[in-house]
């Protein structure tokens, strides 16, 4: 079953990982081995979670990389589905 308007993974990261641990963006970025700007972009929904970032998050927060990537795919698919009617695609069928 498809999710209805799933949150961006950055929102989940902030609410379930950073805030409960009282981590600042700077502290979390340093622990993840990324720049503050890179993490901030994810947290603010301007960038997605890459496979490498998913692995970093899985190590830091004892989660699975797949869970972060699945969240990103669900979010991206939801966003793309909003533009479905604008796509000009013909159905193909076997002869």
C-alpha positions in Angstrom: 0.0 0.0 0.0 1.4 3.4 -1.0 2.0 6.0 1.7 0.1 9.2 1.6 2.4 12.1 1.3 5.5 10.6 3.0 7.8 12.9 4.9 11.2 13.8 3.5 13.9 11.6 5.1 15.5 14.7 6.5 12.4 15.4 8.6 12.6 11.9 10.0 16.3 12.3 10.7 15.7 15.5 12.6 12.7 14.3 14.6 13.8 10.8 15.4 17.6 11.0 15.5 18.9 14.5 16.1 16.3 16.0 18.4 16.1 13.1 20.9 19.9 13.2 21.3 20.0 17.0 21.4 22.5 17.0 18.5 23.2 20.1 16.6 23.6 20.0 12.9 27.3 20.8 13.3 27.8 17.9 15.8 25.8 15.4 13.7 27.6 16.4 10.5 31.0 16.0 12.2 30.0 12.6 13.6 28.8 11.5 10.1 31.9 12.8 8.4 30.1 15.2 6.2 29.9 18.9 5.9 27.4 20.9 7.9 26.1 22.2 4.5 25.5 18.7 3.2 23.6 17.6 6.3 21.6 20.8 6.4 20.5 20.3 2.8 19.1 16.9 3.7 17.5 18.1 6.9 15.8 20.9 5.0 14.6 18.8 2.1 16.8 20.4 -0.5 18.9 17.2 -1.0 18.1 13.5 -0.8 19.7 10.7 1.1 22.3 9.0 -1.2 23.3 5.4 -0.8 26.6 6.5 0.9 24.7 8.8 3.3 22.3 6.0 4.1 25.2 3.8 5.1 26.6 6.7 7.2 23.3 7.1 8.9 22.9 3.4 9.5 26.3 3.3 11.3 25.7 6.4 13.3 22.2 5.6 14.5 22.2 1.8 14.4 19.6 1.6 11.7 19.6 0.0 8.3 20.8 1.7 5.1 17.8 0.2 3.3 15.4 2.0 5.6 16.8 5.4 4.7 16.9 4.6 1.0 13.3 3.3 1.1 12.2 6.5 2.8 13.9 8.5 0.0 12.3 6.4 -2.7 8.9 6.7 -1.2 9.3 10.5 -1.0 10.7 10.8 -4.5 7.9 8.6 -6.0 5.2 10.6 -4.2 6.7 13.8 -5.6 6.9 12.3 -9.2 3.3 11.0 -9.0 2.0 14.5 -8.5 3.2 15.2 -12.1 1.8 12.0 -13.6 -0.8 13.8 -15.7 1.8 16.1 -17.3 3.7 13.1 -18.7 3.0 12.3 -22.3 3.5 8.6 -22.5 1.8 6.1 -24.9 0.9 2.6 -23.7 2.8 -0.1 -25.4 1.4 -3.6 -25.9 2.7 -6.8 -27.4 1.5 -7.5 -31.0 
